[in-house]
Amino acid sequence: MKSRDGRREPGIDCASLTDAFWAHTQHHDRLEHVRISRSAQGLSVTLFLQGRTERDATTSGLALCQRVVRLIPALDAWHVESCNPWHGRS
């Protein structure tokens, strides 16, 4: 997640944002774990989702991130930049 102007700090700390993900998760999202950290580029959100396919998990993760950005007032100037699956390789 990044601010639209590239400079704005999120108006929410990582722990509270983690709570917001859990609060706005729906059963069909199949969220198992969420981890959020700050970076120079914005917020890094790592979701562990149970999906039938990689595409299902990616679609669900993107929808969940967009939902949280839309519903949390502290993120009104933020957007989801990308949703990339992790294949277990470094």
C-alpha positions as CSV (number, residue, x, y, z in Angstrom):
1,M,0.0,0.0,0.0
2,K,1.2,3.5,-0.9
3,S,0.1,7.0,-0.3
4,R,-1.2,8.6,-3.5
5,D,1.3,11.5,-3.2
6,G,4.2,9.1,-2.2
7,R,4.9,11.1,1.0
8,R,2.0,10.8,3.4
9,E,2.3,8.8,6.6
10,P,-0.5,6.4,7.3
11,G,-2.8,7.6,10.1
12,I,-2.7,4.2,11.6
13,D,-0.1,2.0,13.3
14,C,0.8,-1.5,12.0
15,A,-0.9,-3.3,14.9
16,S,-4.2,-1.3,14.5
17,L,-4.1,-1.9,10.7
18,T,-3.6,-5.6,11.4
19,D,-6.7,-5.5,13.6
20,A,-8.6,-3.7,10.8
21,F,-7.7,-6.5,8.4
22,W,-9.2,-9.0,10.8
23,A,-12.3,-6.9,11.4
24,H,-13.0,-6.5,7.7
25,T,-12.2,-10.0,6.6
26,Q,-15.1,-12.0,5.3
27,H,-15.3,-15.8,5.4
28,H,-14.8,-16.2,1.7
29,D,-11.4,-14.3,2.0
30,R,-10.0,-17.4,3.7
31,L,-7.4,-15.3,5.6
32,E,-5.1,-17.3,7.9
33,H,-2.5,-14.7,8.9
34,V,-1.6,-11.1,8.2
35,R,1.7,-9.3,8.8
36,I,2.2,-5.6,8.2
37,S,5.4,-3.5,8.3
38,R,6.4,0.0,7.2
39,S,8.9,0.5,4.5
40,A,10.4,3.5,2.7
41,Q,7.9,2.9,0.0
42,G,4.8,2.7,2.2
43,L,3.2,-0.3,4.0
44,S,4.1,-3.9,3.2
45,V,1.2,-6.2,3.8
46,T,1.8,-10.0,3.8
47,L,-1.3,-12.1,3.7
48,F,-1.5,-15.9,4.1
49,L,-4.7,-17.1,2.4
50,Q,-6.1,-20.5,1.8
51,G,-7.1,-20.5,-1.8
52,R,-8.0,-23.3,-4.2
53,T,-5.5,-21.8,-6.7
54,E,-2.9,-19.1,-6.7
55,R,-5.2,-17.0,-8.8
56,D,-8.0,-17.4,-6.2
57,A,-5.7,-16.4,-3.4
58,T,-4.3,-13.4,-5.3
59,T,-7.8,-12.2,-6.3
60,S,-9.0,-12.6,-2.7
61,G,-5.9,-10.8,-1.2
62,L,-6.3,-7.9,-3.6
63,A,-10.0,-7.5,-2.9
64,L,-9.3,-7.6,0.9
65,C,-6.6,-5.0,0.7
66,Q,-8.8,-2.7,-1.4
67,R,-11.6,-3.2,1.0
68,V,-9.5,-2.2,4.0
69,V,-8.2,0.9,2.2
70,R,-11.7,1.9,1.2
71,L,-13.2,1.4,4.8
72,I,-10.4,2.8,7.0
73,P,-10.5,6.6,7.2
74,A,-6.8,6.8,8.1
75,L,-6.0,5.3,4.7
76,D,-8.2,7.7,2.6
77,A,-5.1,9.0,0.6
78,W,-3.7,5.5,0.1
79,H,-4.0,2.8,-2.6
80,V,-3.0,-0.8,-3.2
81,E,-0.1,-0.8,-5.6
82,S,0.2,-4.5,-6.2
83,C,-0.6,-8.0,-5.0
84,N,2.1,-10.5,-5.8
85,P,2.0,-14.2,-4.8
86,W,5.0,-15.6,-3.0
87,H,6.2,-18.9,-4.2
88,G,8.3,-19.8,-1.2
89,R,11.5,-18.8,-2.8
90,S,13.9,-16.1,-1.6
